[in-house]
């Protein structure tokens, strides 16, 4: 499994592109990319407003797409790159998928899973936080400023 900072930044930039698509669609700008064996197997962004579905978070969309692309529900050999720390719902789904690694940009002190504990994830899941966090945070700040 690739895990150098340079590689993490490369894929996080792809997740930021997905988050920008959400921003442009008036969705909360969260983007996600799933990588397996050095290959992108899923790209997704928030579709909550578009689908009128509170579960249509970027991570949930990415998990579904990755499982479909790989032909199985378990993602142990995959890394999820997501622009914002996953919420409790997404952390639970990621635990069930047994995702091997999660790399996120911006922390979410109000709704992020870490507020409730690392035990929400699968015990073997490795987590890296803060990758390109300033860029990820800026998208969120700009989005919510636009709403006011």
Buried (B, 14 or more C-beta within 10 A) or exposed (E): BEEEEEBBBBBBBBBBBBBBBBBEEEBBBBBBBBBBEEEBBBBBBBBBEEEEEEEBBBBBBBBBBBBEBBEEEBBBBBBBBBBBBBBBBBBBBBBEBBBBBBBBBBBBEEEBBBBEEEEBBBEEBEBBBBBBBEBBBBBBEEBEEEEE
